[in-house]
Amino acid sequence: MLHRCRLMIVPALGLLVAATNAVAETPTTTPAAATAATGIDESNLDPSVSPCDDFYQFACGGWIQRTEIPADRSRWGAFSEIEERNLALLRKTLEDDAAGKAVPGDAYGAKLGDTYAACMDEARIDRTAVGELKTLLAGVAGVHDAGTLARHLAATHLQGGGAAFSFGSQQDFADATQVIGGLDQGGLGLPDRDYYVKDDGKFPEIRGQYVEHVAKMMALAGETEAAAKQDAATVMRIETALAHASLALVDRRDPKRVYHRIDLAGIQQAAPTFPWRQYLSDLGFPGITALNVAVPDFFAALDGLVRTVPMADWRTYLRWHVVHGTAALLSKAFVEENFRFYGKALNGEKELRPRWKRCIASADHAMGEALGQSFVRQTFGEEGKQRTKEAVAYVEAAMLADLKGLSWMDEATRKAAEEKLANIANKIGYPDAWRNYDALKVGRTSYLKNAMAAAAFETRRDLGKIGKPLDRTEWLMSPPTVNAYYDPSMNEMVFPAGILQRPFYDRAARLAVNYGAIGMVMGHELTHGFDDEGRQFDAHGNLRDWWSPDVGKEFDRRAECVAKQYDGYVAVDDLHLNGHLTLGENLADLGGIKLAYHAWLAAQKESLGAPATQGRFTDAQLFFLGTAQAWCTKTRPENARLRVTVDPHSPPEHRVNGPMSNSPEFRDAFQCKAGSRMVRPEPCAVW
Ligand SMILES: [Zn+2]
């Protein structure tokens, strides 16, 4: 929603992606073959391909051949099985909660039960949701000038709506101890500005499908077909204007381009038609004065639209965003049309996810840390936390050794980098202090009202941080999430319990395999602190240039090598990756594999009795197989296209072959000869 510099290893995309969950210390299902000895599944391999020719195919070819993407998924990976396992576990918890059999002492069992039960009650939703939608739409009728527009936006933004622009809290880039308001571009129904402004590839076709989708939804909401068509054209006109004023994703990677600290008077001057003070007051936060306006041009353009676009057209746009924002909470016809466009057309999914899975996602979204408590109680042990801490320490030590040996550093920059490294905080498993949901009111009679109440609760919590001392204990992901992130303003790495399990971490696997998999994730997140974006923040999370000019130039030169390398990769059909959009993630992958490898070497030295080789592969080979097999993935072409535009991560194949073809350790492990496809003649090296 708001600009926050979340740098995740796995991208979160789509409407209902939140709830995936973890089982760190419980025994996991054993995959088809030969995992007992090493943790590597040999049935996943494709032995007909040389590891020096295409390592991803070698490591995953067998898995790719026998795996079909489930009908309700746009992408399926070796680690998707974690998600399915966790969903089964959370289903049991929520069904017990809904049946009044919550674990005694679970403070929020009843609320979670109500949330889940209201979502599962499809028959009631089909009977009542359209009436509820009509009430919301009636609220738009009162919009007739800038003042009433601001009033409507405040009310809907509070409840999670996304019309016109976005507003939330953020750390001040220049002084990370301050929490300020963050105004940012927004208001689009398509995934990114590129969908409106670009004429190449499938963009024009998707625009056409989107306009049809808007018309269908408006007709479902009660418009005549002719009026709905006209509405869709109006929506497209306004959104296209917003898109043209929006900053491209690749430009948003530069923190300086999305940081413009001005106060309330400043935004009132830059966008004078919109009554900002009243908007904040209607949100319930009249005292907010410190703001970052991420994209000033966007707000100037928006102000122009408020002045010039007829209010009748604004009402049409706002009605659409009410329907769009609530579609997944409404009756079957809305849910299905919403899926037809966003699931099928944009992502290539064949079937809607079963309702119970959507309801788990919804409960996780509404009360993630309540659901997470029961999850962690059942799954995550002290031992898992200790082992993870230990591995992170080895990865950080590898980074320190790397810094000390880097030829292109000077002493001053090296010292600042070391200070930043020493200052990185780690969060592992789950929060020390859980969120309090006492004030959240939910019931069993309305899924829509529950969702809006949860969104309002979260917006108030978020905006309530502005002007208060920074809370360093906050987590941006719920504990069951199969993901991790680095936050440059916090200068911290966060590993939720969800990711600390097979194939990322397996107690029974060889050390090398675990370091290849979860160690690489840790090295990846750590490198984000020093990628093209992260390197602009200092040890205290402040946006400040701590680089000697020549060393900074050398970093850019080396990073450019990586950008060029990935520009050359094809994602789907003839569609190339954007080497600059994916630069930060690719730098993190390159650094991640290198740091994890050296962390493993050190850990191995200190662990007792680990033999150097065993069976078919050496430990060094197992390390790289551990990395690659964690990323075995199949993606539908529609989803692959979407990701090239909006996802800063490269496709899994390139996340494996890209870094490894630069890695001397990989070349040595598989004794690849110069001239092999997996040995780049002029390898890129940054960290
Ligand atoms: Zn990342």
Boltz pocket constraint, residues with backbone or C-beta under 6 A from the ligand:
constraints:
  - pocket:
      binder: B
      contacts: [[A, 7], [A, 8], [A, 9], [A, 10], [A, 524], [A, 525], [A, 528], [A, 584], [A, 585], [A, 588]]
      max_distance: 6.0
